[in-house]
Every structure is written in structure tokens, then in C-alpha cells.
């Protein structure tokens, strides 16, 4: 199972060019579920996958992998 609770990811935090790639994302994906991430360019898909894949840390929120 993958569970995200209020995950936020900021780039350039505290700077004038700060960007929020994810804002308060909460979701739960069952172990055997087939899930599709779909959205326009710049919507945070790659950032979300990087966090779920433990390649990046969220700025805030919690991630559970089981």
C-alpha cells in the first residue's frame, strides 16, 4: 500500500521564485491496484513519483509504503 497524507513539495523554498509542485496531496493506493497518474505538463506527476519512489523528500506531510 502507498499512502500520502498532506504531502507538499516546494522548490526554492523561501525565495522569490518559490514553486509549489505539490500542495496538500493525500491519497491511498492499495497494494495490487493499477493506478494511472494523468495531468498536464507541470502538474506534479514526476514530483509525486519521485517522492513515492524515495528519490525526493516532501517539504511537509507523511508518506507510508507497505
CHARMM internal coordinates of N, CA and C (Angstrom, degrees):
IC EDIT
DIST 1 N 1 CA 1.4459
DIST 1 CA 1 C 1.5267
ANGL 1 N 1 CA 1 C 108.89
DIST 1 C 2 N 1.2937
ANGL 1 CA 1 C 2 N 115.38
DIHE 1 N 1 CA 1 C 2 N 145.07
DIST 2 N 2 CA 1.4667
ANGL 1 C 2 N 2 CA 123.22
DIHE 1 CA 1 C 2 N 2 CA 173.85
DIST 2 CA 2 C 1.5193
ANGL 2 N 2 CA 2 C 106.91
DIHE 1 C 2 N 2 CA 2 C -118.41
DIST 2 C 3 N 1.3172
ANGL 2 CA 2 C 3 N 115.75
DIHE 2 N 2 CA 2 C 3 N 127.87
DIST 3 N 3 CA 1.4610
ANGL 2 C 3 N 3 CA 119.31
DIHE 2 CA 2 C 3 N 3 CA 179.32
DIST 3 CA 3 C 1.5233
ANGL 3 N 3 CA 3 C 108.87
DIHE 2 C 3 N 3 CA 3 C -134.35
DIST 3 C 4 N 1.3126
ANGL 3 CA 3 C 4 N 115.95
DIHE 3 N 3 CA 3 C 4 N 129.38
DIST 4 N 4 CA 1.4567
ANGL 3 C 4 N 4 CA 122.57
DIHE 3 CA 3 C 4 N 4 CA 175.17
DIST 4 CA 4 C 1.5179
ANGL 4 N 4 CA 4 C 107.95
DIHE 3 C 4 N 4 CA 4 C -118.18
DIST 4 C 5 N 1.3174
ANGL 4 CA 4 C 5 N 115.94
DIHE 4 N 4 CA 4 C 5 N 137.08
DIST 5 N 5 CA 1.4568
ANGL 4 C 5 N 5 CA 121.28
DIHE 4 CA 4 C 5 N 5 CA -179.61
DIST 5 CA 5 C 1.5271
ANGL 5 N 5 CA 5 C 109.36
DIHE 4 C 5 N 5 CA 5 C -127.96
DIST 5 C 6 N 1.3199
ANGL 5 CA 5 C 6 N 115.79
DIHE 5 N 5 CA 5 C 6 N 107.95
DIST 6 N 6 CA 1.4655
ANGL 5 C 6 N 6 CA 123.32
DIHE 5 CA 5 C 6 N 6 CA 176.03
DIST 6 CA 6 C 1.5301
ANGL 6 N 6 CA 6 C 112.65
DIHE 5 C 6 N 6 CA 6 C 53.38
DIST 6 C 7 N 1.3199
ANGL 6 CA 6 C 7 N 116.56
DIHE 6 N 6 CA 6 C 7 N 46.71
DIST 7 N 7 CA 1.4659
ANGL 6 C 7 N 7 CA 121.78
DIHE 6 CA 6 C 7 N 7 CA -177.76
DIST 7 CA 7 C 1.5286
ANGL 7 N 7 CA 7 C 110.52
DIHE 6 C 7 N 7 CA 7 C -79.35
DIST 7 C 8 N 1.3108
ANGL 7 CA 7 C 8 N 114.68
DIHE 7 N 7 CA 7 C 8 N 130.04
DIST 8 N 8 CA 1.4595
ANGL 7 C 8 N 8 CA 122.99
DIHE 7 CA 7 C 8 N 8 CA 175.78
DIST 8 CA 8 C 1.5178
ANGL 8 N 8 CA 8 C 108.01
DIHE 7 C 8 N 8 CA 8 C -126.84
DIST 8 C 9 N 1.3142
ANGL 8 CA 8 C 9 N 116.38
DIHE 8 N 8 CA 8 C 9 N 140.79
DIST 9 N 9 CA 1.4686
ANGL 8 C 9 N 9 CA 121.48
DIHE 8 CA 8 C 9 N 9 CA 174.77
DIST 9 CA 9 C 1.5149
ANGL 9 N 9 CA 9 C 108.34
DIHE 8 C 9 N 9 CA 9 C -131.66
DIST 9 C 10 N 1.3320
ANGL 9 CA 9 C 10 N 115.57
DIHE 9 N 9 CA 9 C 10 N 118.27
DIST 10 N 10 CA 1.4578
ANGL 9 C 10 N 10 CA 122.35
DIHE 9 CA 9 C 10 N 10 CA 177.99
DIST 10 CA 10 C 1.5172
ANGL 10 N 10 CA 10 C 109.20
DIHE 9 C 10 N 10 CA 10 C -110.80
DIST 10 C 11 N 1.3094
ANGL 10 CA 10 C 11 N 116.26
DIHE 10 N 10 CA 10 C 11 N 138.88
DIST 11 N 11 CA 1.4558
ANGL 10 C 11 N 11 CA 122.13
DIHE 10 CA 10 C 11 N 11 CA 171.65
DIST 11 CA 11 C 1.5191
ANGL 11 N 11 CA 11 C 107.67
DIHE 10 C 11 N 11 CA 11 C -109.08
DIST 11 C 12 N 1.3320
ANGL 11 CA 11 C 12 N 116.61
DIHE 11 N 11 CA 11 C 12 N 143.23
DIST 12 N 12 CA 1.4729
ANGL 11 C 12 N 12 CA 122.86
DIHE 11 CA 11 C 12 N 12 CA -177.75
DIST 12 CA 12 C 1.5260
ANGL 12 N 12 CA 12 C 110.83
DIHE 11 C 12 N 12 CA 12 C 57.41
DIST 12 C 13 N 1.3184
ANGL 12 CA 12 C 13 N 115.24
DIHE 12 N 12 CA 12 C 13 N 43.83
DIST 13 N 13 CA 1.4660
ANGL 12 C 13 N 13 CA 121.26
DIHE 12 CA 12 C 13 N 13 CA -176.45
DIST 13 CA 13 C 1.5301
ANGL 13 N 13 CA 13 C 111.43
DIHE 12 C 13 N 13 CA 13 C -56.82
DIST 13 C 14 N 1.3282
ANGL 13 CA 13 C 14 N 115.17
DIHE 13 N 13 CA 13 C 14 N 131.94
DIST 14 N 14 CA 1.4514
ANGL 13 C 14 N 14 CA 122.30
DIHE 13 CA 13 C 14 N 14 CA 177.42
DIST 14 CA 14 C 1.5199
ANGL 14 N 14 CA 14 C 114.89
DIHE 13 C 14 N 14 CA 14 C 81.73
DIST 14 C 15 N 1.3103
ANGL 14 CA 14 C 15 N 116.51
DIHE 14 N 14 CA 14 C 15 N 0.54
DIST 15 N 15 CA 1.4665
ANGL 14 C 15 N 15 CA 120.69
DIHE 14 CA 14 C 15 N 15 CA 179.58
DIST 15 CA 15 C 1.5251
ANGL 15 N 15 CA 15 C 109.64
DIHE 14 C 15 N 15 CA 15 C -103.04
DIST 15 C 16 N 1.3203
ANGL 15 CA 15 C 16 N 117.16
DIHE 15 N 15 CA 15 C 16 N 162.57
DIST 16 N 16 CA 1.4735
ANGL 15 C 16 N 16 CA 119.57
DIHE 15 CA 15 C 16 N 16 CA 179.16
DIST 16 CA 16 C 1.5268
ANGL 16 N 16 CA 16 C 113.52
DIHE 15 C 16 N 16 CA 16 C -60.02
DIST 16 C 17 N 1.3337
ANGL 16 CA 16 C 17 N 116.74
DIHE 16 N 16 CA 16 C 17 N -26.81
DIST 17 N 17 CA 1.4687
ANGL 16 C 17 N 17 CA 119.86
DIHE 16 CA 16 C 17 N 17 CA -179.51
DIST 17 CA 17 C 1.5334
ANGL 17 N 17 CA 17 C 112.52
DIHE 16 C 17 N 17 CA 17 C -99.18
DIST 17 C 18 N 1.3365
ANGL 17 CA 17 C 18 N 116.65
DIHE 17 N 17 CA 17 C 18 N 28.43
DIST 18 N 18 CA 1.4699
ANGL 17 C 18 N 18 CA 121.36
DIHE 17 CA 17 C 18 N 18 CA 178.30
DIST 18 CA 18 C 1.5313
ANGL 18 N 18 CA 18 C 110.70
DIHE 17 C 18 N 18 CA 18 C -58.75
DIST 18 C 19 N 1.3224
ANGL 18 CA 18 C 19 N 115.38
DIHE 18 N 18 CA 18 C 19 N 137.45
DIST 19 N 19 CA 1.4648
ANGL 18 C 19 N 19 CA 121.45
DIHE 18 CA 18 C 19 N 19 CA 179.40
DIST 19 CA 19 C 1.5214
ANGL 19 N 19 CA 19 C 108.47
DIHE 18 C 19 N 19 CA 19 C -128.32
DIST 19 C 20 N 1.3286
ANGL 19 CA 19 C 20 N 116.84
DIHE 19 N 19 CA 19 C 20 N 130.24
DIST 20 N 20 CA 1.4636
ANGL 19 C 20 N 20 CA 121.76
DIHE 19 CA 19 C 20 N 20 CA 174.64
DIST 20 CA 20 C 1.5256
ANGL 20 N 20 CA 20 C 107.84
DIHE 19 C 20 N 20 CA 20 C -95.81
DIST 20 C 21 N 1.3399
ANGL 20 CA 20 C 21 N 116.44
DIHE 20 N 20 CA 20 C 21 N 103.77
DIST 21 N 21 CA 1.4653
ANGL 20 C 21 N 21 CA 120.56
DIHE 20 CA 20 C 21 N 21 CA 179.25
DIST 21 CA 21 C 1.5257
ANGL 21 N 21 CA 21 C 110.49
DIHE 20 C 21 N 21 CA 21 C -76.29
DIST 21 C 22 N 1.3292
ANGL 21 CA 21 C 22 N 116.62
DIHE 21 N 21 CA 21 C 22 N -34.41
DIST 22 N 22 CA 1.4717
ANGL 21 C 22 N 22 CA 122.35
DIHE 21 CA 21 C 22 N 22 CA 175.80
DIST 22 CA 22 C 1.5163
ANGL 22 N 22 CA 22 C 107.86
DIHE 21 C 22 N 22 CA 22 C -134.61
DIST 22 C 23 N 1.3269
ANGL 22 CA 22 C 23 N 116.48
DIHE 22 N 22 CA 22 C 23 N 141.84
DIST 23 N 23 CA 1.4696
ANGL 22 C 23 N 23 CA 121.25
DIHE 22 CA 22 C 23 N 23 CA 179.32
DIST 23 CA 23 C 1.5146
ANGL 23 N 23 CA 23 C 109.90
DIHE 22 C 23 N 23 CA 23 C -133.07
DIST 23 C 24 N 1.3150
ANGL 23 CA 23 C 24 N 117.58
DIHE 23 N 23 CA 23 C 24 N 106.25
DIST 24 N 24 CA 1.4568
ANGL 23 C 24 N 24 CA 122.12
DIHE 23 CA 23 C 24 N 24 CA 172.67
DIST 24 CA 24 C 1.5187
ANGL 24 N 24 CA 24 C 114.89
DIHE 23 C 24 N 24 CA 24 C 60.79
DIST 24 C 25 N 1.3259
ANGL 24 CA 24 C 25 N 117.32
DIHE 24 N 24 CA 24 C 25 N 40.28
DIST 25 N 25 CA 1.4683
ANGL 24 C 25 N 25 CA 121.05
DIHE 24 CA 24 C 25 N 25 CA -177.80
DIST 25 CA 25 C 1.5252
ANGL 25 N 25 CA 25 C 110.16
DIHE 24 C 25 N 25 CA 25 C -78.38
DIST 25 C 26 N 1.3188
ANGL 25 CA 25 C 26 N 116.28
DIHE 25 N 25 CA 25 C 26 N 124.98
DIST 26 N 26 CA 1.4635
ANGL 25 C 26 N 26 CA 122.58
DIHE 25 CA 25 C 26 N 26 CA 174.25
DIST 26 CA 26 C 1.5166
ANGL 26 N 26 CA 26 C 108.20
DIHE 25 C 26 N 26 CA 26 C -126.58
DIST 26 C 27 N 1.3260
ANGL 26 CA 26 C 27 N 115.65
DIHE 26 N 26 CA 26 C 27 N 130.06
DIST 27 N 27 CA 1.4628
ANGL 26 C 27 N 27 CA 119.54
DIHE 26 CA 26 C 27 N 27 CA 176.91
DIST 27 CA 27 C 1.5134
ANGL 27 N 27 CA 27 C 109.57
DIHE 26 C 27 N 27 CA 27 C -160.40
DIST 27 C 28 N 1.3188
ANGL 27 CA 27 C 28 N 115.48
DIHE 27 N 27 CA 27 C 28 N 162.47
DIST 28 N 28 CA 1.4553
ANGL 27 C 28 N 28 CA 122.24
DIHE 27 CA 27 C 28 N 28 CA 177.75
DIST 28 CA 28 C 1.5188
ANGL 28 N 28 CA 28 C 107.86
DIHE 27 C 28 N 28 CA 28 C -138.30
DIST 28 C 29 N 1.3335
ANGL 28 CA 28 C 29 N 116.05
DIHE 28 N 28 CA 28 C 29 N 128.41
DIST 29 N 29 CA 1.4596
ANGL 28 C 29 N 29 CA 121.88
DIHE 28 CA 28 C 29 N 29 CA 179.64
DIST 29 CA 29 C 1.5191
ANGL 29 N 29 CA 29 C 107.92
DIHE 28 C 29 N 29 CA 29 C -121.63
DIST 29 C 30 N 1.3278
ANGL 29 CA 29 C 30 N 117.25
DIHE 29 N 29 CA 29 C 30 N 122.51
DIST 30 N 30 CA 1.4636
ANGL 29 C 30 N 30 CA 122.27
DIHE 29 CA 29 C 30 N 30 CA -179.58
DIST 30 CA 30 C 1.5245
ANGL 30 N 30 CA 30 C 110.55
DIHE 29 C 30 N 30 CA 30 C -66.17
DIST 30 C 31 N 1.3126
ANGL 30 CA 30 C 31 N 116.14
DIHE 30 N 30 CA 30 C 31 N 155.54
DIST 31 N 31 CA 1.4626
ANGL 30 C 31 N 31 CA 123.24
DIHE 30 CA 30 C 31 N 31 CA -175.68
DIST 31 CA 31 C 1.5294
ANGL 31 N 31 CA 31 C 113.35
DIHE 30 C 31 N 31 CA 31 C -52.27
DIST 31 C 32 N 1.3059
ANGL 31 CA 31 C 32 N 119.64
DIHE 31 N 31 CA 31 C 32 N -47.52
DIST 32 N 32 CA 1.4648
ANGL 31 C 32 N 32 CA 122.75
DIHE 31 CA 31 C 32 N 32 CA -175.55
DIST 32 CA 32 C 1.5285
ANGL 32 N 32 CA 32 C 113.46
DIHE 31 C 32 N 32 CA 32 C -98.80
DIST 32 C 33 N 1.3011
ANGL 32 CA 32 C 33 N 117.17
DIHE 32 N 32 CA 32 C 33 N 12.55
DIST 33 N 33 CA 1.4648
ANGL 32 C 33 N 33 CA 120.45
DIHE 32 CA 32 C 33 N 33 CA -177.51
DIST 33 CA 33 C 1.5273
ANGL 33 N 33 CA 33 C 111.07
DIHE 32 C 33 N 33 CA 33 C -76.86
DIST 33 C 34 N 1.3066
ANGL 33 CA 33 C 34 N 115.75
DIHE 33 N 33 CA 33 C 34 N 142.99
DIST 34 N 34 CA 1.4602
ANGL 33 C 34 N 34 CA 121.76
DIHE 33 CA 33 C 34 N 34 CA 170.99
DIST 34 CA 34 C 1.5255
ANGL 34 N 34 CA 34 C 105.98
DIHE 33 C 34 N 34 CA 34 C -97.13
DIST 34 C 35 N 1.3172
ANGL 34 CA 34 C 35 N 116.16
DIHE 34 N 34 CA 34 C 35 N 122.98
DIST 35 N 35 CA 1.4624
ANGL 34 C 35 N 35 CA 120.82
DIHE 34 CA 34 C 35 N 35 CA -173.42
DIST 35 CA 35 C 1.5210
ANGL 35 N 35 CA 35 C 110.21
DIHE 34 C 35 N 35 CA 35 C -128.20
DIST 35 C 36 N 1.3118
ANGL 35 CA 35 C 36 N 116.22
DIHE 35 N 35 CA 35 C 36 N 140.41
DIST 36 N 36 CA 1.4600
ANGL 35 C 36 N 36 CA 122.39
DIHE 35 CA 35 C 36 N 36 CA 179.39
DIST 36 CA 36 C 1.5230
ANGL 36 N 36 CA 36 C 108.84
DIHE 35 C 36 N 36 CA 36 C -116.09
DIST 36 C 37 N 1.3266
ANGL 36 CA 36 C 37 N 116.49
DIHE 36 N 36 CA 36 C 37 N 131.46
DIST 37 N 37 CA 1.4624
ANGL 36 C 37 N 37 CA 121.48
DIHE 36 CA 36 C 37 N 37 CA 171.69
DIST 37 CA 37 C 1.5134
ANGL 37 N 37 CA 37 C 107.02
DIHE 36 C 37 N 37 CA 37 C -100.62
DIST 37 C 38 N 1.3058
ANGL 37 CA 37 C 38 N 115.65
DIHE 37 N 37 CA 37 C 38 N 121.89
DIST 38 N 38 CA 1.4548
ANGL 37 C 38 N 38 CA 120.19
DIHE 37 CA 37 C 38 N 38 CA -175.95
DIST 38 CA 38 C 1.5205
ANGL 38 N 38 CA 38 C 108.88
DIHE 37 C 38 N 38 CA 38 C -134.73
DIST 38 C 39 N 1.3083
ANGL 38 CA 38 C 39 N 116.46
DIHE 38 N 38 CA 38 C 39 N 136.70
DIST 39 N 39 CA 1.4523
ANGL 38 C 39 N 39 CA 120.52
DIHE 38 CA 38 C 39 N 39 CA 177.56
DIST 39 CA 39 C 1.5098
ANGL 39 N 39 CA 39 C 110.36
DIHE 38 C 39 N 39 CA 39 C 174.62
DIST 39 C 40 N 1.3156
ANGL 39 CA 39 C 40 N 116.45
DIHE 39 N 39 CA 39 C 40 N 168.33
DIST 40 N 40 CA 1.4638
ANGL 39 C 40 N 40 CA 120.24
DIHE 39 CA 39 C 40 N 40 CA -179.11
DIST 40 CA 40 C 1.5317
ANGL 40 N 40 CA 40 C 111.67
DIHE 39 C 40 N 40 CA 40 C -70.82
DIST 40 C 41 N 1.3038
ANGL 40 CA 40 C 41 N 115.49
DIHE 40 N 40 CA 40 C 41 N 165.00
DIST 41 N 41 CA 1.4571
ANGL 40 C 41 N 41 CA 121.77
DIHE 40 CA 40 C 41 N 41 CA 176.15
DIST 41 CA 41 C 1.5295
ANGL 41 N 41 CA 41 C 109.70
DIHE 40 C 41 N 41 CA 41 C -55.68
DIST 41 C 42 N 1.3264
ANGL 41 CA 41 C 42 N 115.72
DIHE 41 N 41 CA 41 C 42 N 134.12
DIST 42 N 42 CA 1.4596
ANGL 41 C 42 N 42 CA 119.90
DIHE 41 CA 41 C 42 N 42 CA 178.53
DIST 42 CA 42 C 1.5100
ANGL 42 N 42 CA 42 C 114.89
DIHE 41 C 42 N 42 CA 42 C 86.32
DIST 42 C 43 N 1.3359
ANGL 42 CA 42 C 43 N 117.89
DIHE 42 N 42 CA 42 C 43 N 8.35
DIST 43 N 43 CA 1.4676
ANGL 42 C 43 N 43 CA 120.01
DIHE 42 CA 42 C 43 N 43 CA -176.69
DIST 43 CA 43 C 1.5287
ANGL 43 N 43 CA 43 C 113.66
DIHE 42 C 43 N 43 CA 43 C -88.32
DIST 43 C 44 N 1.3476
ANGL 43 CA 43 C 44 N 118.58
DIHE 43 N 43 CA 43 C 44 N -4.40
DIST 44 N 44 CA 1.4644
ANGL 43 C 44 N 44 CA 120.63
DIHE 43 CA 43 C 44 N 44 CA 175.60
DIST 44 CA 44 C 1.5163
ANGL 44 N 44 CA 44 C 115.27
DIHE 43 C 44 N 44 CA 44 C 104.62
DIST 44 C 45 N 1.3172
ANGL 44 CA 44 C 45 N 118.64
DIHE 44 N 44 CA 44 C 45 N 8.34
DIST 45 N 45 CA 1.4698
ANGL 44 C 45 N 45 CA 121.52
DIHE 44 CA 44 C 45 N 45 CA -178.30
DIST 45 CA 45 C 1.5294
ANGL 45 N 45 CA 45 C 111.94
DIHE 44 C 45 N 45 CA 45 C -59.80
DIST 45 C 46 N 1.3112
ANGL 45 CA 45 C 46 N 116.97
DIHE 45 N 45 CA 45 C 46 N -50.48
DIST 46 N 46 CA 1.4671
ANGL 45 C 46 N 46 CA 120.90
DIHE 45 CA 45 C 46 N 46 CA -178.59
DIST 46 CA 46 C 1.5174
ANGL 46 N 46 CA 46 C 111.04
DIHE 45 C 46 N 46 CA 46 C -66.83
DIST 46 C 47 N 1.3142
ANGL 46 CA 46 C 47 N 117.77
DIHE 46 N 46 CA 46 C 47 N -37.76
DIST 47 N 47 CA 1.4597
ANGL 46 C 47 N 47 CA 121.20
DIHE 46 CA 46 C 47 N 47 CA 176.78
DIST 47 CA 47 C 1.5176
ANGL 47 N 47 CA 47 C 110.44
DIHE 46 C 47 N 47 CA 47 C -61.88
DIST 47 C 48 N 1.3237
ANGL 47 CA 47 C 48 N 117.26
DIHE 47 N 47 CA 47 C 48 N -44.44
DIST 48 N 48 CA 1.4610
ANGL 47 C 48 N 48 CA 121.21
DIHE 47 CA 47 C 48 N 48 CA 178.53
DIST 48 CA 48 C 1.5246
ANGL 48 N 48 CA 48 C 110.81
DIHE 47 C 48 N 48 CA 48 C -61.04
DIST 48 C 49 N 1.3300
ANGL 48 CA 48 C 49 N 117.62
DIHE 48 N 48 CA 48 C 49 N -46.32
DIST 49 N 49 CA 1.4622
ANGL 48 C 49 N 49 CA 121.11
DIHE 48 CA 48 C 49 N 49 CA 179.08
DIST 49 CA 49 C 1.5276
ANGL 49 N 49 CA 49 C 111.43
DIHE 48 C 49 N 49 CA 49 C -64.29
DIST 49 C 50 N 1.3119
ANGL 49 CA 49 C 50 N 118.16
DIHE 49 N 49 CA 49 C 50 N -36.30
DIST 50 N 50 CA 1.4642
ANGL 49 C 50 N 50 CA 121.45
DIHE 49 CA 49 C 50 N 50 CA 177.90
DIST 50 CA 50 C 1.5227
ANGL 50 N 50 CA 50 C 111.34
DIHE 49 C 50 N 50 CA 50 C -64.76
DIST 50 C 51 N 1.3099
ANGL 50 CA 50 C 51 N 117.08
DIHE 50 N 50 CA 50 C 51 N -38.18
DIST 51 N 51 CA 1.4618
ANGL 50 C 51 N 51 CA 120.96
DIHE 50 CA 50 C 51 N 51 CA 178.38
DIST 51 CA 51 C 1.5234
ANGL 51 N 51 CA 51 C 110.53
DIHE 50 C 51 N 51 CA 51 C -71.07
DIST 51 C 52 N 1.3227
ANGL 51 CA 51 C 52 N 117.42
DIHE 51 N 51 CA 51 C 52 N -45.91
DIST 52 N 52 CA 1.4713
ANGL 51 C 52 N 52 CA 120.79
DIHE 51 CA 51 C 52 N 52 CA 179.22
DIST 52 CA 52 C 1.5301
ANGL 52 N 52 CA 52 C 110.21
DIHE 51 C 52 N 52 CA 52 C -63.46
DIST 52 C 53 N 1.3263
ANGL 52 CA 52 C 53 N 117.77
DIHE 52 N 52 CA 52 C 53 N -34.87
DIST 53 N 53 CA 1.4591
ANGL 52 C 53 N 53 CA 122.20
DIHE 52 CA 52 C 53 N 53 CA 179.42
DIST 53 CA 53 C 1.5225
ANGL 53 N 53 CA 53 C 113.63
DIHE 52 C 53 N 53 CA 53 C -83.11
DIST 53 C 54 N 1.3181
ANGL 53 CA 53 C 54 N 117.65
DIHE 53 N 53 CA 53 C 54 N 7.16
DIST 54 N 54 CA 1.4730
ANGL 53 C 54 N 54 CA 124.16
DIHE 53 CA 53 C 54 N 54 CA 178.25
DIST 54 CA 54 C 1.5308
ANGL 54 N 54 CA 54 C 112.87
DIHE 53 C 54 N 54 CA 54 C 61.60
DIST 54 C 55 N 1.3088
ANGL 54 CA 54 C 55 N 116.82
DIHE 54 N 54 CA 54 C 55 N 27.06
DIST 55 N 55 CA 1.4623
ANGL 54 C 55 N 55 CA 121.09
DIHE 54 CA 54 C 55 N 55 CA 176.45
DIST 55 CA 55 C 1.5266
ANGL 55 N 55 CA 55 C 111.02
DIHE 54 C 55 N 55 CA 55 C -94.84
DIST 55 C 56 N 1.3265
ANGL 55 CA 55 C 56 N 116.91
DIHE 55 N 55 CA 55 C 56 N -13.89
DIST 56 N 56 CA 1.4653
ANGL 55 C 56 N 56 CA 122.64
DIHE 55 CA 55 C 56 N 56 CA 177.92
DIST 56 CA 56 C 1.5224
ANGL 56 N 56 CA 56 C 107.92
DIHE 55 C 56 N 56 CA 56 C -143.53
DIST 56 C 57 N 1.3140
ANGL 56 CA 56 C 57 N 115.78
DIHE 56 N 56 CA 56 C 57 N 154.25
DIST 57 N 57 CA 1.4668
ANGL 56 C 57 N 57 CA 120.86
DIHE 56 CA 56 C 57 N 57 CA 177.58
DIST 57 CA 57 C 1.5214
ANGL 57 N 57 CA 57 C 109.53
DIHE 56 C 57 N 57 CA 57 C -104.49
DIST 57 C 58 N 1.3238
ANGL 57 CA 57 C 58 N 116.35
DIHE 57 N 57 CA 57 C 58 N 142.31
DIST 58 N 58 CA 1.4627
ANGL 57 C 58 N 58 CA 117.83
DIHE 57 CA 57 C 58 N 58 CA 175.32
DIST 58 CA 58 C 1.5278
ANGL 58 N 58 CA 58 C 110.23
DIHE 57 C 58 N 58 CA 58 C -71.21
DIST 58 C 59 N 1.3100
ANGL 58 CA 58 C 59 N 116.73
DIHE 58 N 58 CA 58 C 59 N 153.13
DIST 59 N 59 CA 1.4601
ANGL 58 C 59 N 59 CA 121.43
DIHE 58 CA 58 C 59 N 59 CA 174.51
DIST 59 CA 59 C 1.5217
ANGL 59 N 59 CA 59 C 109.45
DIHE 58 C 59 N 59 CA 59 C -69.13
DIST 59 C 60 N 1.3302
ANGL 59 CA 59 C 60 N 115.71
DIHE 59 N 59 CA 59 C 60 N -38.39
DIST 60 N 60 CA 1.4629
ANGL 59 C 60 N 60 CA 120.89
DIHE 59 CA 59 C 60 N 60 CA 175.68
DIST 60 CA 60 C 1.5195
ANGL 60 N 60 CA 60 C 108.48
DIHE 59 C 60 N 60 CA 60 C -152.16
DIST 60 C 61 N 1.3201
ANGL 60 CA 60 C 61 N 115.40
DIHE 60 N 60 CA 60 C 61 N 166.60
DIST 61 N 61 CA 1.4554
ANGL 60 C 61 N 61 CA 121.27
DIHE 60 CA 60 C 61 N 61 CA -178.24
DIST 61 CA 61 C 1.5178
ANGL 61 N 61 CA 61 C 111.01
DIHE 60 C 61 N 61 CA 61 C 97.78
DIST 61 C 62 N 1.3342
ANGL 61 CA 61 C 62 N 115.21
DIHE 61 N 61 CA 61 C 62 N 179.83
DIST 62 N 62 CA 1.4658
ANGL 61 C 62 N 62 CA 120.70
DIHE 61 CA 61 C 62 N 62 CA -176.19
DIST 62 CA 62 C 1.5145
ANGL 62 N 62 CA 62 C 110.68
DIHE 61 C 62 N 62 CA 62 C -130.19
DIST 62 C 63 N 1.3398
ANGL 62 CA 62 C 63 N 115.14
DIHE 62 N 62 CA 62 C 63 N 148.02
DIST 63 N 63 CA 1.4640
ANGL 62 C 63 N 63 CA 122.51
DIHE 62 CA 62 C 63 N 63 CA 178.14
DIST 63 CA 63 C 1.5204
ANGL 63 N 63 CA 63 C 107.87
DIHE 62 C 63 N 63 CA 63 C -128.76
DIST 63 C 64 N 1.3361
ANGL 63 CA 63 C 64 N 116.21
DIHE 63 N 63 CA 63 C 64 N 129.86
DIST 64 N 64 CA 1.4632
ANGL 63 C 64 N 64 CA 122.37
DIHE 63 CA 63 C 64 N 64 CA 175.64
DIST 64 CA 64 C 1.5181
ANGL 64 N 64 CA 64 C 108.98
DIHE 63 C 64 N 64 CA 64 C -118.28
DIST 64 C 65 N 1.3268
ANGL 64 CA 64 C 65 N 116.35
DIHE 64 N 64 CA 64 C 65 N 134.23
DIST 65 N 65 CA 1.4589
ANGL 64 C 65 N 65 CA 122.21
DIHE 64 CA 64 C 65 N 65 CA 174.97
DIST 65 CA 65 C 1.5223
ANGL 65 N 65 CA 65 C 107.63
DIHE 64 C 65 N 65 CA 65 C -124.49
DIST 65 C 66 N 1.3200
ANGL 65 CA 65 C 66 N 116.41
DIHE 65 N 65 CA 65 C 66 N 128.61
DIST 66 N 66 CA 1.4685
ANGL 65 C 66 N 66 CA 119.84
DIHE 65 CA 65 C 66 N 66 CA 179.55
DIST 66 CA 66 C 1.5099
ANGL 66 N 66 CA 66 C 108.64
DIHE 65 C 66 N 66 CA 66 C -137.75
END
COOR INIT
IC SEED 1 N 1 CA 1 C
IC BUILD
